[in-house]
Amino acid sequence: GGEGIWEFTPGGVRSSFASGFTNPYQLAFNSAGDLFVADCLTVGVIGGNNIIEISPSGAQSTFVSGLNAPTGLAFDSAGNLYEADSGSGKIYEFTLGGVRSTFASGLNPYRLAFNSAGDLFVSEFNGTITEITPSGGQSTFASGLSNPGELAFDGAGDLFVADSGSGKIYEFTPGGVRSTFASGLNPYRLA
């Protein structure tokens, strides 16, 4: 029962990869090829708000439980997992062994992405993109967005933001200069 995750071949053939989730909200792979799934029940409800780890062979295990609306996942270059805990307003860092610490708080976090310098970028429900350095220093990278969601970096270091409220995908240079990459869309996720 429950929701599942589909796997698609390069030719577009679909098959079931994993099932039994409440609401698989965000996916991230570690360097070993394990898939991590933010299974988000709802804000304020503890239980069913877990991160599930799935091995390449499909074996599932609970990596961490008791979260409050996990909506974003990203791995740093050292293999630590970062989680946007939307219900608590925090970003948690998990070691490879699953030890949790609070990396940032006081946010409205939704999605996460690292740039090549190791800075964490956070799309927030309040229409901003926050940049957090590895030492935890926070600054506003962009503001005035309508509903920023998924984040992705290209090889040149430009940040792409799916802004579903405006129907646009914005491109930001490393210096923060914004341009419209695409419009007339209903962008939700980028990968």
C-alpha positions in Angstrom: 0.0 0.0 0.0 0.9 3.7 -0.1 2.8 5.7 -2.6 5.7 4.5 -4.7 8.8 5.5 -6.6 9.1 4.7 -10.3 12.3 4.0 -12.2 12.6 5.0 -15.8 15.1 3.6 -18.3 16.8 6.0 -20.8 14.2 4.8 -23.3 11.3 5.7 -21.1 10.3 2.3 -19.9 8.8 2.6 -16.4 9.0 0.1 -13.6 8.3 0.1 -9.9 11.5 0.7 -7.8 10.0 1.0 -4.3 6.6 1.3 -2.6 4.8 1.7 0.7 5.5 5.4 1.3 3.1 7.9 2.8 4.2 10.8 0.6 7.6 10.5 -1.1 8.5 14.2 -1.3 12.2 14.5 -2.2 14.9 12.1 -3.5 18.7 12.3 -3.2 21.4 9.8 -4.0 24.6 9.4 -2.0 28.0 8.6 -3.7 27.4 4.8 -3.0 24.3 4.8 -5.1 21.8 4.6 -2.1 18.6 6.5 -2.6 17.3 8.6 0.3 13.6 9.5 0.3 12.0 12.2 2.4 8.7 10.6 3.3 6.6 13.6 4.4 3.3 12.9 6.2 2.3 16.4 7.1 3.5 19.4 9.1 3.2 19.0 12.9 2.7 15.3 12.8 5.4 13.1 14.2 5.4 9.6 12.8 5.4 9.0 9.0 7.8 11.8 8.6 10.9 9.8 7.9 13.9 9.5 5.7 14.1 6.1 4.1 17.3 4.7 2.6 17.0 2.3 -0.3 20.1 0.3 -1.5 20.7 -0.2 -5.2 19.2 -3.7 -4.8 16.0 -2.2 -3.4 16.4 -3.0 0.3 14.7 -0.4 2.4 15.5 0.8 5.9 14.6 3.8 8.0 17.6 6.2 8.1 15.9 8.6 10.5 12.4 9.1 11.9 10.5 11.6 14.0 11.0 14.6 11.6 8.5 17.4 11.1 7.7 17.7 7.4 10.9 16.8 5.6 10.7 18.5 2.2 14.3 18.8 1.0 17.4 16.6 0.9 21.0 17.2 -0.3 24.4 15.6 0.3 27.6 17.6 0.8 30.9 16.6 -0.7 31.8 14.7 2.5 28.7 12.5 2.2 26.7 14.1 5.0 22.9 14.4 4.4 21.1 17.7 4.9 17.4 17.8 5.4 15.0 20.8 5.2 12.6 20.2 8.1 9.8 22.5 7.1 7.7 22.0 10.1 10.4 23.0 12.6 12.1 25.7 10.5 15.4 23.9 10.8 18.0 22.3 8.5 19.4 19.2 10.1 22.8 17.6 9.2 23.1 13.8 9.4 26.4 12.0 9.5 26.9 8.8 7.5 26.0 7.0 10.7 22.7 8.9 11.1 23.8 11.2 14.0 21.7 14.4 13.8 22.8 18.0 14.5 21.1 21.3 13.8 22.9 23.1 10.9 20.6 26.1 10.7 17.3 27.3 12.3 14.8 30.2 12.0 14.1 29.4 8.3 11.1 28.5 6.2 13.0 25.8 4.3 11.7 23.9 1.3 14.4 22.6 -1.0 18.2 22.4 -0.8 21.2 22.4 -3.1 25.0 22.7 -2.7 27.2 24.6 -5.0 30.7 23.5 -5.9 32.2 25.7 -3.1 30.2 23.8 -0.5 27.7 26.5 0.2 24.1 25.3 0.9 21.3 27.1 -0.9 17.8 27.0 0.6 14.6 27.9 -1.2 12.2 29.2 1.4 8.4 29.5 1.5 8.7 33.3 2.1 10.0 33.9 -1.4 13.8 34.0 -0.7 16.8 31.9 -1.5 19.2 31.8 1.5 22.9 30.9 1.1 24.6 29.2 4.1 28.3 28.8 4.2 29.9 25.6 5.5 30.6 27.4 8.8 26.9 28.3 9.1 26.9 32.0 8.1 23.6 32.9 6.4 22.9 35.6 3.8 20.0 36.3 1.4 21.1 35.3 -2.1 17.8 36.3 -3.8 14.4 37.7 -2.7 11.1 38.7 -4.2 10.4 35.3 -5.7 6.8 34.1 -5.9 7.1 30.4 -4.8 10.7 29.2 -5.2 10.9 25.4 -5.1 13.5 23.1 -6.6 17.1 24.2 -7.0 19.8 22.9 -9.3 23.3 24.1 -10.3 24.8 23.7 -13.7 28.5 23.1 -14.4 29.2 26.8 -14.7 27.9 27.4 -11.1 24.7 29.1 -12.2 21.7 28.4 -10.0 18.4 27.5 -11.5 15.2 28.0 -9.5 11.8 26.6 -10.3 9.5 29.5 -9.3 6.0 27.9 -9.5 4.2 31.0 -8.4 5.4 33.0 -11.4 5.5 30.1 -13.9 9.2 30.7 -14.6 12.5 29.1 -14.2 15.1 31.7 -13.1 18.8 31.5 -13.7 21.2 33.2 -11.3 24.8 33.8 -11.9 27.2 33.0 -8.9 27.1 36.8 -8.3 23.3 36.7 -8.0 22.3 38.3 -11.3 18.9 36.9 -12.2 17.5 36.2 -15.7 14.5 34.3 -16.9 15.6 31.0 -18.4 12.0 29.8 -19.3 8.5 31.1 -18.7 4.9 30.1 -19.3 5.4 26.9 -17.3 4.1 25.4 -14.1 7.6 24.5 -12.8 7.6 22.3 -9.7 10.9 20.4 -9.8 14.2 20.5 -11.5 16.6 17.5 -11.8 
